[in-house]
């Protein structure tokens, strides 16, 4: 009987898969220093210090959980369009609120004061798309347009 030697070579490749994505988890587990962002078109890109909310219910819950008000970052974005001569620069901020309107999260900032001798009031509104946890461990509206 003739012996046959068969050699089998197996080429193995190792796959290293790295995943940077983190999930937001329950709102009460959110941490300071992280921006939690939601874009309805799914275009949010996570990165260092930024976690994307992946569903509209999480976004709605975050909006309804805002107790920490509006950050300076969002304030500057919302009132920036009014320019330096506006009530937002020279008047008194008389109100700021964040609320769910049934479709999106909205921030309103209202200022009042005297313009050209007349009492005036002005409101800046915008869509809130991101949230942070403030130093008091409260959810605050952070980014928007």
Secondary structure as UniProt FT lines:
FT   HELIX           27..29
FT   TURN            32..33
FT   STRAND          35..37
FT   TURN            40..41
FT   TURN            48..49
FT   STRAND          50..52
FT   HELIX           56..64
FT   STRAND          66..70
FT   HELIX           72..79
FT   HELIX           80..82
FT   TURN            84..85
FT   HELIX           87..90
FT   STRAND          92..100
FT   STRAND          105..115
FT   TURN            116..117
FT   STRAND          118..133
FT   TURN            135..136
FT   STRAND          139..144
//
